[in-house]
Amino acid sequence: MKATALVLAAGLAVATAAAAQTPAPASPPADITTGTVTAGAGAAANLRQMTIDTLTDMDLVGLDGKEIGEIEGVVESANGGARFALVERGGVLGFGAKTIAIPLENLVVQGDRVMLRNMDLAALDAMPTYKNENKAYRELDDEQQINVPQQ
């Protein structure tokens, strides 16, 4: 009995010493979701999950806080790739306005509004008018959940 206890104690001491020498990982492995995702050139961005209906009718503002337009909906490229916010810009009382498709990664949600990032007004004005005559995009259902960068 004394010999068995001695062998168990020696085994426990060796196991404890080995565990103490194993360093703890400094950060979680890359395949574990931590609430942030890599966006673009290695920058981490928080994402806010929301329905398309919630995003629709939110004001789009520039970095200066001035209103650019209103989000009219979200479309996805027909091959299931990139998603775009449809924004009506310009015009008076709906006349002369142009609808443009802005990639979702160029938007960031701040409370009850959406801010444009990585683009200026000149780039927006140079964008072609959104048309889906060749069915390159499909409209997403208002109840569909999407992830949008947030600040």
Beta strands, then each sheet from edge to edge (+ up, - down):
strand 1: 36-39
strand 2: 43-51
strand 3: 59-61
strand 4: 67-77
strand 5: 83-89
strand 6: 98-103
strand 7: 107-110
strand 8: 113-116
strand 9: 137-139
strand 10: 145-150
sheet 1: 1+ 2- 10+
sheet 2: 6+ 5- 4+ 3- 8- 7+
sheet 3: 6+ 5- 4+ 9-
end
